[in-house]
């Protein structure tokens, strides 16, 4: 088995036919000019050591050298052996609150941005675990299905904002119910749901949804973002605060974190709650939680151990070019004695 690392360099081989055509034209042009100067017999007498074969050999060596260098840039790899790679981990679903209360700036830069930072830092500490992302406010929306592509997960994470979902509120129960649909019943991989929210304006059925999730083998960890003192909800345009969110009585809304709700949801699945205002505490807490969850094998693939072979082609390329430099265009004595091309006739 083999693979080519940089196939784009093969386009450089297009220079080879151009060089061949140019070389043939130069031979034709030289022969034409020589016949204009003198006949063939006179030319042989004027340059008796001139070889017809040597220029072709030198040009062939140049072509071989260039071809080898180009193949070296492509870096062909040869598979030496097959290895079975097993991946063990758990499935982690992040449910992120994107309601307007998450725009409050009682934590820097805001509750929502802090939530994104937390998830991003957690992803940086994962190795073989698979992740999925859910956004929720008045309803829940699947942002990213279960995947092991962390780069894609971070990309989708940065796009999350309150405009994703028109219905406002904090329906944690819908987020939990949606997270259970990420579960493949035939898949025995352990599941963890991480809910990141300020816990405000929740529905009363969140505890019931958590208990149903527990029956399916899902554990829930909740992360509370925000402060007990609370903060206002700025309404911005182009990054500039124009006003603040107001209630029906035209009073400025002050939103506060409701830790009790988040703790109760986590307790329903024998999970845990952690204060999300400290990134270090969250990362350490999730790390410890994952260490206590049994990892299961969810992927087993066979991979070939490929080794680069570019050095051989580069070596031969430089060898051919160096050899061409030491070849002269006059006839070689021992070749002339063999009369391979009937030069004595």
ZIWO-V830380 format. One record per pair of residues at least 12 apart in sequence whose C-alpha atoms are under 6 Angstrom apart, sorted by the first residue. I is the first residue (numbers start at 1). J is the second residue. D is the distance in Angstrom with one decimal. If there is no record, write none. Layout:
((I J D) (I J D))
This chain:
((1 78 5.8) (1 79 5.1) (2 77 5.3) (2 78 4.3) (2 79 5.6) (3 76 5.9) (3 77 5.2) (4 76 4.6) (5 74 6.0) (5 75 5.6) (6 74 4.5) (7 74 5.6) (9 74 5.7) (49 330 5.0) (49 331 5.3) (50 330 4.6) (50 331 6.0) (51 329 5.9) (51 330 5.0) (51 331 4.8) (54 329 5.1) (55 329 5.9) (58 324 5.3) (61 320 5.4) (61 324 6.0) (62 321 5.7) (65 317 3.9) (65 320 5.0) (65 321 5.4) (68 313 4.9) (68 317 4.7) (69 314 5.1) (69 317 5.2) (72 310 4.3) (72 313 5.0) (72 314 5.3) (75 310 4.6) (76 309 5.7) (77 306 5.6) (77 307 5.2) (77 308 4.4) (77 309 5.6) (78 306 5.2) (78 307 5.5) (79 304 5.5) (79 305 5.3) (79 306 4.1) (80 305 5.7) (81 304 5.6) (81 305 5.4) (82 303 5.6) (82 304 4.4) (83 302 5.5) (83 303 5.2) (83 304 6.0) (84 301 5.7) (84 302 4.3) (85 300 5.7) (85 301 5.3) (85 302 5.9) (86 299 6.0) (86 300 4.4) (87 297 5.7) (87 299 5.2) (88 295 5.6) (88 296 5.1) (88 297 4.2) (89 128 5.4) (89 129 4.5) (89 295 4.6) (89 296 5.6) (90 129 5.1) (90 189 5.7) (90 190 5.1) (90 191 6.0) (90 295 5.8) (91 130 4.9) (91 131 5.7) (91 191 4.9) (92 131 4.7) (92 191 6.0) (92 192 4.8) (92 193 5.8) (93 131 5.5) (93 132 4.5) (93 133 5.6) (93 193 4.8) (94 133 4.8) (94 194 4.9) (95 133 6.0) (95 134 4.6) (95 135 5.8) (95 195 4.7) (96 135 5.1) (96 196 5.0) (97 136 5.2) (97 137 5.8) (97 197 5.0) (98 136 5.8) (98 137 5.6) (98 161 5.8) (98 162 4.9) (99 137 4.7) (99 162 5.5) (100 162 6.0) (103 233 5.8) (104 231 5.7) (104 232 5.6) (104 233 4.5) (106 231 5.1) (107 226 5.9) (111 225 5.9) (122 283 6.0) (130 147 5.2) (130 148 4.6) (131 146 5.1) (131 147 5.4) (132 144 5.3) (132 145 4.9) (132 146 4.3) (137 168 5.5) (137 169 5.1) (137 170 4.4) (137 171 5.7) (138 167 4.6) (138 168 4.3) (138 169 4.2) (138 170 5.3) (138 171 5.2) (139 171 6.0) (140 174 5.7) (140 175 5.2) (170 201 5.4) (170 202 4.8) (171 202 5.5) (171 203 5.5) (172 206 5.7) (173 205 5.9) (173 206 4.1) (173 209 5.4) (189 296 5.5) (191 218 5.0) (192 218 5.6) (192 219 5.0) (192 220 5.9) (193 220 4.7) (194 220 5.9) (194 221 4.9) (194 222 5.7) (195 222 4.7) (196 222 6.0) (196 223 4.8) (197 224 5.5) (197 225 5.8) (198 224 5.3) (198 225 5.0) (198 226 5.8) (198 257 4.6) (199 257 5.9) (199 258 4.7) (199 262 6.0) (200 258 5.5) (207 265 5.4) (211 268 5.8) (214 269 5.2) (219 269 5.4) (219 271 5.7) (220 266 5.3) (220 269 6.0) (220 271 5.1) (221 266 5.5) (221 271 5.2) (221 272 4.9) (221 273 5.8) (222 262 5.8) (222 266 6.0) (222 273 4.8) (223 273 5.8) (223 274 5.1) (223 275 5.8) (223 276 5.2) (224 275 5.2) (224 276 5.1) (225 276 4.9) (225 277 5.8) (226 257 5.3) (227 257 5.4) (228 256 5.4) (228 257 5.3) (230 255 5.2) (230 256 4.0) (231 254 5.2) (231 255 5.5) (232 253 5.9) (232 254 4.7) (233 245 5.4))
